[in-house]
Amino acid sequence: MIEFDFAPHGVCSRNIHVAVSDDAQTVEHIEFTGGCNGNLKAISKLVEGQPVQQIVDLLAGNTCGPRPTSCADQMTLALKEAVAKANA
């Protein structure tokens, strides 16, 4: 399992802890610190066990109110980083 912390930008959450499979193909666990607690817990449950690329394709570019990003969008950046680390 590949695990690391990602510092999101432009959103309320302060940290996204990411855990993906050794080949970085499957989301094992996501945990947000800060942000909309209930919604982020729900997102974490929904993406667990799902293919990384499917989650990135679905949520990349998602916005929050007037912000050009969202916690879900920032999570996709964290997942892309996990894939890059696995392929390095």
N, C-alpha and C positions, 0 to 999 in steps of 0.2 A: 504494500500500500504506500502511496506517495501522499505525504501530508505537508502542508505549509500554511502560513498565515498571509493574507493579502490585505493591504491597507487600501480601502476604497476611497474614491475622491468624488466630491460633489453630492454626497448622500448623507443621511443621518447615521447609518451604521458606521462604527469605527474600525471594525475588523471582520474579516470573513475567513473562518478556518475551513480549509478545503482538504478533503481526503478522497482520492481517486484510486482505482485499481492500479496494480503495478504497471500495466500497459497503458494506463491513462485513458482507457476506453469507457469506463463505467464510473459514475459518481457513487462513492461509498458513503460519504457523510459531508454535510455542509452545516456550519454553525455560524450565525451572525452575532456580533456583539453590538448592542445599540440598535437604533432604528425601531420600526413598528413591530414590536415583539410577536404579536399573534400572527400577523401576515408573514413574517420571516420564518417563524416556526413552521407554518403551513408550506411555504415554498421549499424549505429544507426537506420536509416529509415527502413532498411530491417529486422531487428530483432524485431522491435516494434510490439507487438501483437502476437508474435510467442511463442510457448511453450519453456520454459527454457531448458528442456532436449534435445529438437531437436537442439537448437542452440549450446549447449555444445557438443553434438555428432558430429555436422557438423564442428565446428571451433576449437575444442581442438587440440593442437599440430601443428596448422598452424604456419609457420615460416616466417620471413621477411629477405630476403637476407641471409647473413651468420649467422644471429642471431638464436639461438635455440628456440625463441619465437616470438610473434608478438602482436600487439595491440589486434587483434581478439582473440588470444590465452589467453592473459591476461584478456580480458573481460569474457572468460569462467571461469576463476578462480574467478572473482568477482561474477559471477552468482552462482557458486557452494557455495561460501561463503554466498550469500543471502539465498539459500536453507537451509544451515546449521543453519543460524540465525533463520529462520522461524520454523525449526524443534526442536530448543533448548527449 
